[in-house]
Amino acid sequence: MGEFRKYRFTKVQVINVCQNSGGILASRVSNFVGLFDLLKKNFNIKAKDVVEIVDTFPEFILQNRKDLIRRKIELIQKGSKNLSQTYLKALIKRHPDLFLKSWASMEAKCNYVTKTLGRPLANEKAFPLLLHFNYNQVLRPRCELLKDRVKHFELQDVLPLTDEQFCLAYDISADELERKKAERPARDERDKLWAYVPAL
């Protein structure tokens, strides 16, 4: 509880984080403190701003486990080396939910765009925000349907559409889209950071 006091969490915020983070009470203090330290040192994000993020997205407090947030930021930087620290600071503050996506799903999306579609991430206006979209339900099925039909398409125009809007815009039947989505199961793209192990 001392760390909650250190960063000036209110009682209501402490209860929210403990109930909804998915395992903070079983986490090491170093992981908790490390998140604040990393964001302050690397991006000058103040503790009060991190508290606001955690209050809105309690699972964010676990993102320093397994060095995840650093690895996710490095993956984004690898995709587009021109992103400034100022841009990354704004990205974390405005889209903290992006970093709740699993590292594996983020890597899969980057690899699909670069290797399957043959498109450098640095040239994609939708990057890194395209990492928000589910790989099996949005990114892959839509791009698979379009890549042989359309000479060029912008991911920033394709991904935010609803299924209905997408089908209408590109003259694709709803059944065809659903068949493509069904090729791979829908997945909850969250890191598995806590597993209950019953006592023997």
SVG drawing of the C-alpha trace seen along z (x, -y; Angstrom):
<svg xmlns="http://www.w3.org/2000/svg" viewBox="-23 -16 38 47">
<polyline fill="none" stroke="black" stroke-width="0.4" points="0.0,0.0 3.0,-2.3 3.5,-2.6 -0.1,-3.7 0.5,-6.4 3.8,-7.4 2.1,-8.1 -1.0,-9.6 -3.6,-7.2 -7.0,-7.9 -8.7,-5.2 -11.3,-4.8 -8.4,-4.4 -6.6,-1.9 -9.8,0.2 -10.3,-0.1 -6.8,1.0 -6.8,3.9 -10.1,5.2 -9.6,4.8 -5.9,5.0 -5.8,8.8 -3.1,9.4 -1.4,6.3 -1.5,7.6 0.6,10.6 3.0,8.4 6.5,7.4 6.8,3.8 9.7,3.4 7.3,4.0 5.0,1.3 7.7,-1.3 9.5,-0.4 6.6,-1.4 6.5,-4.8 10.3,-5.1 10.5,-4.0 7.8,-6.4 9.3,-9.3 12.9,-8.7 12.3,-7.9 9.3,-10.0 9.0,-12.5 5.5,-11.3 4.6,-12.6 3.4,-10.2 0.0,-11.9 -0.5,-11.2 0.4,-7.5 -2.1,-7.4 -4.8,-8.7 -3.9,-6.1 -4.0,-3.3 -7.3,-4.5 -8.8,-4.3 -7.1,-1.1 -6.1,0.8 -4.4,3.6 -1.8,1.0 -0.2,1.2 1.1,4.7 2.8,3.6 6.2,3.5 6.1,7.3 8.4,9.2 9.7,5.9 6.6,5.7 6.1,2.0 9.7,1.4 9.6,4.3 6.3,2.9 7.8,-0.6 10.9,0.8 8.8,2.8 7.0,-0.4 10.3,-2.2 11.7,0.6 8.8,0.2 9.2,-3.5 12.6,-4.8 11.6,-8.4 9.1,-8.6 10.3,-11.2 10.2,-10.8 7.6,-13.6 5.4,-11.5 5.8,-8.4 5.0,-10.3 1.8,-11.6 1.0,-8.1 1.3,-6.5 -0.8,-9.3 -3.5,-9.4 -3.7,-5.7 -2.6,-3.7 -5.0,-1.0 -2.8,-0.3 -0.2,1.1 -2.7,3.5 -2.5,5.5 -0.3,8.5 3.3,8.2 2.8,11.3 -0.3,9.8 1.6,6.5 4.5,8.4 2.2,10.5 0.5,7.3 3.9,5.7 5.1,8.9 1.9,9.2 2.1,5.7 5.8,5.8 6.3,9.4 2.9,10.5 1.8,7.1 5.3,6.0 4.7,2.5 7.3,0.7 5.7,-0.4 7.5,-3.7 5.4,-4.5 2.1,-3.6 0.1,-6.6 -1.9,-4.1 1.1,-3.0 1.3,-2.5 -2.4,-3.0 -3.1,0.0 -2.0,2.1 -5.3,1.4 -7.2,3.6 -7.6,7.3 -5.4,9.3 -7.7,12.3 -11.0,10.3 -10.0,7.0 -6.5,6.6 -5.8,10.0 -9.2,10.8 -9.8,7.3 -6.3,7.1 -6.5,10.7 -9.7,9.8 -8.3,6.5 -4.8,7.3 -5.8,9.2 -8.7,6.9 -7.4,3.4 -4.1,2.1 -3.5,0.0 -5.4,-0.7 -4.6,-2.8 -4.8,-0.9 -6.0,-4.1 -9.0,-4.1 -9.7,-0.3 -9.2,0.6 -11.5,-1.9 -14.6,-1.0 -17.3,1.2 -17.8,4.5 -20.9,3.1 -19.0,0.0 -16.0,2.0 -18.2,4.3 -20.1,1.4 -16.9,-0.6 -15.2,2.3 -18.1,4.2 -17.6,7.3 -20.4,9.4 -20.9,9.8 -20.9,13.6 -17.5,13.5 -16.0,11.3 -17.5,13.6 -15.9,16.7 -12.6,15.0 -12.8,14.0 -13.8,17.6 -10.6,19.0 -8.9,18.1 -10.5,18.0 -11.1,14.6 -8.6,14.1 -8.4,11.8 -5.2,10.0 -4.1,9.5 -0.9,10.6 -1.3,13.5 0.3,11.9 -1.4,13.8 -2.3,17.4 -3.9,18.9 -2.2,22.0 -4.2,24.0 -2.4,25.1 -1.4,28.8"/>
</svg>
